[in-house]
């Protein structure tokens, strides 16, 4: 009979960067994990995002801005036989948004470790503010329910199926974003977005990994998402991991995503207050993206070095191409409703050091 194991003692130092669509996000993250005895593992995380935004949503109706988000988190894993109990709490703050999130989970290995069943629950308490208006404060409550089953199918193949349900309630739109509406055949004006105050989302995910005879591996993933706002989305990903010589590992992946628009989304409404709910967030439009990613890892101190058991230096970069089917670039000019459809490219980079001790 195999038994579950706690995460290894480990420290990670990360630098991340996102650049695309007029938005730049970058900053460091530090995570340290340590076992206490044979049954308990604790970890702490500190994460910083420095954000500069001159995205099309911003420049169309407001001025570019810069802000910083700081997040701290603590987590614990408790092991008893084949059962792992997990809990985590995180707190993040920026000048107009505060988020507190509690995670609880339980995972059990059965059938001699061939099957793992996991249950999870998260509760979030967010507070939305508005720059320049200290009296503006809106609450958002979020709940997340998760169930997953992973199965060893053979000595070379693993598969996992997961289901997730999310409920959001409260102020769910962005106080800075506007929708546009026609005032005459060749002119338009803006008004505030209006969203429903509830949203329920469900997602189903299938993942598989196949280990090849020469120590390489293939992985694949499909995710289906739908919500009560009318959005349906599909995500596909395939990847390949290949060891190179003694110290190197190379990861390659291709990821595709597509969705239809929300029921109350429109790039250009026919008149003011055209319907009860109004949205022009490009993330609620019909769009797709394609990601090409490559990662390289170098393992060092394989035989140990002072207090370090081993370490890895890791670098990854993802290039993402976004294409929008019904969101137009108003900054390009033209007759309202005939402006060019919006598209942009983004690059996501991560550089991080991991050490086991």
PyMOL commands that set and color helices and strands:
alter all, ss='L'
color gray80, all
select helices_A, chain A and resi 56-61+282-284+330-332
alter helices_A, ss='H'
color red, helices_A
select strands_A, chain A and resi 10-20+23-36+40-53+65-80+83-94+97-110+115-128+138-154+157-170+178-184+187-192+198-211+217-227+232-244+248-259+287-300+310-328+341-356
alter strands_A, ss='S'
color yellow, strands_A
deselect
rebuild
show_as cartoon
